[in-house]
Amino acid sequence: MKKAIVYEATGADARRDRIQRKNLTIVAVGHPGELPDVATDLARDGVQLIELCGGVSPRWRPVVSAAAGPRVRVSSVMFGFESLIPAVRFNKAYVDGAPPPVAFLFIEANAHPGRDSFTQKFPPLSTTFVPVPDEVSAAFVARDLAADGIGLIELYGGFTSAGAAAVIDAVQGRVPVGVGSFTLEATLSKGTA
């Protein structure tokens, strides 16, 4: 399945700031108003799942879904109650212009987190993308990232509820952990809604 992660970053250019990895496209947008065009392009390229980062309000999900069309599922990263206080700390640091680095973990077969990680910087934000081979590895990686000062973690690429729970448990409340979510219409087959 072809997937995409779309995240908002100050100063990004969606036409230029794209990374392609196997069946994953990562796109940074400078403003949410770019999302419909990005979704249309991704759908045209055969992407079947678009995952919006937690920095993109879920109010954009139906806009992205309409632009991408009925063959593309759209997910938004959301944060659970246990992440609210660390998310407020992260947001305050971001507003103050000095956010800690962010990590996006995504599942990729045969990945080696240490060797295959890469970082994109759009000041003041630094986002490290960490491919993990499986959910068990993700929990260990997340634990280490939290200990090393990562300020926020988001999960992409097919985490199960149990896998997400393991990551949340591994960080022990030190950082917020965002998990992809769908609304009802995304889970129904076409014509059922």
N, C-alpha and C positions, 0 to 999 in steps of 0.2 A: 504494500500500500504506500502510495506517495503521500507524504505529510509535509506540513509547513508550520513553523513557529513564527509568529509575527509579534514584534514587540516595539514599544514606543521609546525613542531615544532622542533627546534634544540635538538638533543639527543633523540628524540622519536624512539620507536621500534614498527612498525606497527603490529607485531605479539602479542606484549604484551600490548600496549597502546590502548586498545579498551574499549568502554563503550557501554553496551546494555541497551536501555530503550524502553520498549514496542516494537513498530515497527521501532525503530530508532537505527542504529549503528553509533557510533562516532569513527573515527579512526585517530590517530595522526601518521604522517609519518615523518621520520627524513630527508628524501631526496626525491625529486620528482621521481627519478628513481625507487622508490618502488611502484609508482602508478599503473602500469600495473598489478602487482601481487595482489595488494590490490583489484583492480577492478574485477579481475577474481574471487577472493575469495568471494567478496560481491555478484557478479552475481550468483555464485554457491549456495550461501545462500538464494537466492530468492529476493535480493534487486532489486527494479524496478527503483529507482531514486538515483543517486549519485550526491551530491552537493559538488563541490570543493570550498574551501575557497578563499577569495580574495588574500591571500598570495601565491596561486598556480597560476602561469601564465596560461592564457587561451590557450597558445600553447600546454598545456598538455591535453586539452579537447579531441581532436581527438584520442590521444594515449589511454586515459582512455576509451573512447567510443569503440574503436576497441577491447580492451582487455575485456571489459564487455559484448560485443555482442549486437545484434540488439534489444533484449528485454528490455535493460536498457537505460533509458534516462540519460544524463549527463548535468549538469548545472554548470556554474561558477559564483561566486559572482563578480559583477562589481560595480564600483562606478560612480555616476553621476557627472556632472560638479560642482555642489554645494559642493561636497565632496573633490574636488582636493586640496584646500589649507589646510584643516584640515588633509587630508591624507599625504600631504608632511610633515606637522609638526609631525605626528605620525611616519612616516618613518625615519625622522631625529633622533627622540628620540630612535627609535629602533637601528639604525646604531650606535648611541652613547652609546648603551648598557643599556639604562634606559627607555624602553617604558612604557607608562601608561598601565593599564590593558585593556583587550579586552573583549567584551561581544558578544556571539552568541545567538540570540533569535531564538527559534523555536516553532512552534505551536504544542501543545499537548493537547488533550481534557482533561478537568478537572484538568489541572495543576494549581498549586499555585506558582507563581514566587518566593516569599520569602522562602517558605518551600522547594521547589523542585530544586532550583538552586544548582549547584556544580561547582567546579573549578579544572582545571588541570594546573599545573605549569611545564614549561620547560624553566628554566631561559635563558634569562632574561624575557621571556614572561609568563604572567598569563592570562589564558582564563577562563572566567566564562560563563557557559552554563545556559541559563535562559529559561525554558519552560513557554510559555504563553498560556492561554486557547483560545485566539482569537486575532484578529488584533487590536481591540479597546484597550484591555489590553496592547498590545505590545507598543502602542504609549505612554501610561502613564508610563510604565516601562522604555522605552527608554529615556523619558524626565528626569526621576529620575536618571538613570544611567549617563546621560550627566552631570547633576548637581553634581553628586558625584565623577566626575573625570575619568570616563571611557574614554579611548582614541580612541576607534573605535568600531563600532557596525556592525554586519552582520546578515542578516535575512535568515532563513531557514524554510523548512517544509511546503511550500504552501502559501506564502503570495501573495495576489492579488496586482495589480498595485495600487489600491486605498489604500490598507493596508500599502504598502511600502511608499506611498506618505505621509500618516498620520504619520508614524515614522519619516520620513525625516523632516516634518514640526515640529514635537514635539521637536526635538533636536536643532532647530533654528540655524543650522550651527556650533554648538559648537564641534561636532565630525563627522567624515565621517560615512556614512551609506551605506553598501554594500548590493546589492539585487541580487538574483539569476537571471541568464539569460540563454537563449538557443539560438543556431544558427538555421538556417532554417531547416537543416536536422533532428534536434531533434523534430521539430513540425510536420513533415510530417509522414504519416503512411508508413509502410514498402512497398517498391515497387513503391512509388510515386515520390521519388527524381530523 
